[in-house]
Amino acid sequence: MDSLQSAHGASPGKVLLALLSVYLVWGSTYLAIRIGLQGYPPFLMGGLRFIAASLAFYSFLRWQGHAAPTRAQWRNAAVLGLFMMLLGNGLVNLAEKNVSSGLAAIAVASMPLWAGLFGALKGRHPSRGEWLGLVIGFAGVVWLNFGSAMSANVVSMIALIMAPVSWAFGSVWSRDRDLPGPFMSTAAQMLCGGIAMLIVGLALGERIHALPALQPTLAVGYLAVFGSIIGFSAYVWLLHHVRPALATSYAYVNPPIAVLLGAVLLHEKVDAHVIGAMAVILLGVIIITRAKARAS
């Protein structure tokens, strides 16, 4: 338990609970998305999820005395909502119409690789260890995209490349921006991103013509409550109480959990090609994470 000891006085038990929340909840969101898509179109589903979650979260934060974002902070939150919610999450929803939840999770695991690349372009030059991780990780991305089920569907392949790119760009762009506190920032981003997803969905012709079945509706509710509010809250709490390398370890824990849940509950097939590509991508992410931890 020593490795779970917080630098800010939080107990190992609380740290473990927060880690399990991020690992299991975010690892299961890919499965929930797949189930939700059985009754909801991709962008409208994401819009309903984030708007419901953000309104509940924002109201709770205001009740707790958190200050509302300023006009400038709302603008920055709107930009982040476009990159991280509309593109980062919306494109995953779109891709999962045609590819398995496990495959989507593996593709999204490349996010730290893109973040490292964008950081380098902004002058934050990676160390030798980080460069090694980037090279290995991107080799896994190439392997995954050419020769798997993704290559059979061009739209899904492009979506699952652009989703982690957008999330990583938003993450790097947000540094040194004027944003409210972490919890209020999350609520504002989800609200702006959710509204954008509804607009895009309606513009693309997405409609919900009949009341969806109970199971997809429960899945969307799970995404709103657990994936958005509880998952993000646990992650933000971890960022403020443990080493960044431990807080971001979800990046290489979520994909195996998503693959396992998809195989067990939805009987998704996982071949040796996908497992091999996942291993290479996660190896690159682990190397980058450890190199950053040593540098800090």
C-alpha positions, 0 to 999 in steps of 0.5 A: 500500500505504500505506493498508494500513499498520497503526497497530500495526506489522503489515506491509501484506502481513499486513493485505492477507491478513486483508482478503482473508480477510474479503472473500472468505470472508465474501462466499462464506458466503452461497453456502455456506449456499445449498449447505448447505441442500440437505442440512441444515435451516436451524437445525440446519445453523447449530447444527452449524456453530457448535458444531463451530467453537467447540469446536475454537476454544475448545480451541485457545485454552485450549491456548494459555493463554487464560483461560476466561470467568467466569460473568458473561462466559458470561452475556453471551456467551450473550446475544450468541449469541442475537442474533448467531448464533441470530437474525443467522445463523439467520434468514439460513439460513431466508431462503435457503431461498427467496431467492438468496444474493446477495439475502440478502447485500444485505439483510444489508449494511444492518447498519451502518445499524441499528447507527447507529440503535441507537447514536443511541437509546443517546445516541451521536448520529450526525453530519450525515454519518452521518445522511445515510448512514442516510437513503440506506441505509434508502431502499435497504432499502425499495427492496430489500424492496418490489419484489424477490423478497423481497416474494414471500415474507413469511417471507424478507422478515421474516427478512432484515429481522430478521437485520441488526437482531439482529446490529446490536443485539447489536453495540451491546449488547456495548459496555461489557459484561464479556466475555473477550478478543476471540478467546475471546469469539468462541468463547463466543458461537459455542458458546452460539449454536450450542446455541440454534440446535440447540434451536430447530431441534429445537423447530421439527421440523427433523430430519436423517433420512438422511446428507446428500450430500457437497456440502452436508456440505462446505459446512457444513464450509467454513462452520465452518472458514473462515466461523467460525474463519478469518473471525472470527479475521481480522476480530478481528485487523484490529480490533486492527491497522487503522483501524475503517473499514478493518476494517469495509469488509467490509460493502460488499465482501461483497455484490458478491462474494456476488452475483457468486458466486451468479450464476456458480456457482449461476446466480442471476438478478440484475435491475436492481432488485436492483443498484440497491437494492444500490448505494443501500444500499452508498452509505449504508454507505460514507458512514456509515463515512467519517463515523465515520472522520473523527469518530474 
